[in-house]
Amino acid sequence: MKELDTIDPALHGAYRICRELNARHGKTYFLATRLLPVDKRAAVHALYGFARMVDDIVDLEGTEIVVGSDELNARRLAELDLIESRVRAALAGEPLSDSVSDQVLSALCDTALRYDIPHDYFFAFMRSMRMDIPGSTVFISRYRTMEQLREYMYGSAAVIGLQMLPILGTVVDRAEAEPPAAALGEAFQLTNFIRDMGEDLDRDRIYLPMDELEAFGVDEELLRWCRTTGNVDAKVGRALAHQIAVTRSIYRTSDAGIEMLDPRVRPSMRTASILYGRILDEVESQGYRVLSQRATVPQWTRARIALPQFFVTGFERATFARRPSPVRA
């Protein structure tokens, strides 16, 4: 059975685009999807394709407009508004065009319909993306507390786990599995925040809670000094060790939720959780140098973790007739 066998043939091209986006941009996540039952993969790719498309609007990579300029931010917000209006229209049943971006939305809407995914999750995601854009009414570049940060992470991460639940399936009532599913998304997001501290600082963003950093004597000036010099101040190391401990505690909360999932999907989600958790191990082994270098999990480590699960699940490679074009609005 191939990934697209249960999907309307008219939508095969749309789903192929989403799969390619996942394969190109989400290597760890894509590897985990290969452990899913074949009939569930396309829907997961559709969710990823939509998230990637919106994220690319926020980043606007390759633009000739100066990063951080009012013109760039206005363009970002206008494109987000356009995408949101297109999503609302499509979910209401209005037809979409043959443009690549509309094809991604076609796959998303088909997935939402087939799995009865609440539409509010998609709009919560886009609200969090607006929180990243200066000029937006909800823009935030510094988060004072974890409570404030969790408002952002609900839309940027927790709802991703919640969107996945209807696709993955559960052996308990879905409501019981929702808190750990949201926790897994939050753990992934916090892992990214720790790993990407240096890059985020270059974008004038600090995502870790400022009050928790300050409790260890860390302020923005010290973070920028570490970024500029490549040094790791002991106070920064202790603050990051604390953040890693907090994040691991959230992974432990999410672990219980993996056992609530359909047994066929547990290896995939367990592998994704383990692989992301290894990023924290790399941060520690590199001496908390996240302000000057990016911590990555070596390819051989990813293979060592994932390959045994391929044998458990019975790996089946899905083939596609053609490779889609890159996403363009």
Secondary structure, DSSP 4 states (H G I P E B T S, - for coil): --TTTTS-GGGHHHHHHHHHHHHHH-HHHHHHHTTS-HHHHHHHHHHHHHHHHHHHHHH-TT-SSPTT-HHHHHHHHHHHHHHHHHHHHHHTT----SSHHHHHHHHHHHHHHHHT--THHHHHHHHHHHTTSTTSTT--SB--SHHHHHHHHIIIIIHHHHHHHHHH-BSS-HHHHHHHHHHHHHHHHHHHHHHTHHHHHHTT-B-S-HHHHHTTT--HHHHHHHHHH----HHHHHHHHHHHHHHHHHHHHHHHHHTTB-TTTHHHHHHHHHHHHHHHHHHHHTTS-TTTS-----HHHHHHHHHHHHHHHT------SSPPPPP--
